[in-house]
Amino acid sequence: MVIKSRLSRMQLALLLLPGLLLFGIFTAYPILRLFFMSFCDMRFSSMLTQPFVGLANYREVFGDRAFWTVFANSIAYTLVTVPGQMALGLFIAVLLSGIGRFGVTFRVIHYLPVVTSWVIASLVFRYIFNTEGLLNYFLWKVLGITSSNIRWLDTRWGGLSVAMILGIWKGIGWNMVIFLAALQQVPQELYEAAEIDGCGAWGRFVHVTLPGIRGTILFALIELTIGGFNVFTSIKMITGGRPAHQTDTLLTWMYYKAFSTGAFGYAAALSFVMAFTLGLMAIAQFRAMRNKDA
């Protein structure tokens, strides 16, 4: 028995070894290396020396006015796109859950933006909202609402608003699928009991549907919050951070500092500031949902 137990453990260890090696090489080591870099003055000109500077990179991050601008942009993007995606996705999921015929067709139509390339979608939105783009053409030349072209992408909040619209449009389908799966798990007996008690459609939604999918709401909230802070492609393709990095977010600013200015230590410190912020937000969301359950 002892020999069999040892053989089973050895077999288990051999099965786990390839996965652990891959995790260590491609996940654990890069994270530890990045953490070490955040305490070093690592630049293009000092790739070999990498002098240790302690918390200097973190002080530089928090003392940089541009950091607070891009941090506010990321917060604003997340606060707008996350509720927008969840609300519209849940609304469509509730509608489709009651549709029998052509239900699959409508689901596919609403899910198409999710599988659309971020690059292609961003280029299309840039073409639509460009100063000489499609939207201005219709507003000025066709409808005559404006007297000149509107520079949608040349202002901070104009460019961010376009990226927010794209983010919501791209994420509705994902939320729809997640909430549709959750709605199917809510017992129909609860709806019947609520209807007998005199609850209307809104009452059943508030008192039966929302409590029944609370776990899914928390999952979607955390996933979308992380995704909101990780927005990169749409900002890079639509505005490129213009004007003067006023539309940059944390990831695009991190990319600029690392690969345009060569400040790898600054970028590494910024990445851990971002990770710490996301961790705090996730904990706060968990506690908020737990307090509602209590």
C-alpha angles and dihedrals in degrees: 000000000000091000092049091049091052091047090051091051092048091049090049091049092049091050092050095043099080092049092045091049092051091047092049096047100041103028116017098040095047091050093049091044091050091049090053090047090056088067095048135077094239115171138147089267094050105039092131102040102040097180116212111248102171114214094348093110092051091049089050091051095051092042093052113100090203089060092058090049094053091041090055089048091053091048092049092047091050095045091053103037100041098056090038094054094043096046095047093040092051092045092053091043091054091049094048093045088068095046117093105171117059089002093131091049093054091047092053091048092052092045096052094087089058093060093042113108114260090222094053093044091048092050091050092051091047089053092049096048098035117121089251092032137122098271094053090047092057095041094049110023101030108028099023093218094132130042095215142009116291115227096225097167099040097076130066099242094034092058093042091049091056090050089048092052090051092048093052093045091050095047103046094084094052091051091046092057093046094049093043089058090048094048091055089060095056108101113247089218089072091056091048092049091048091050091051089052089056101259115154126213093281092046092052090049094051099039102032112019101043096046089045094056098036093118091052091049090054091048093050092045094054094042093048093045090055089046092049092055090046095056108138118132098057093049092045094049101038105040107000087216093299136185096051094316091303092132097043119121128204096276097044090047090048090051091049094049093047103041104022101039098021094232095144094159091055091047092049092051090048091053092056092046087054093047091049091050092051090048092053092048092050091051091049091050092049092050093046092053092044091053089053090053092051 
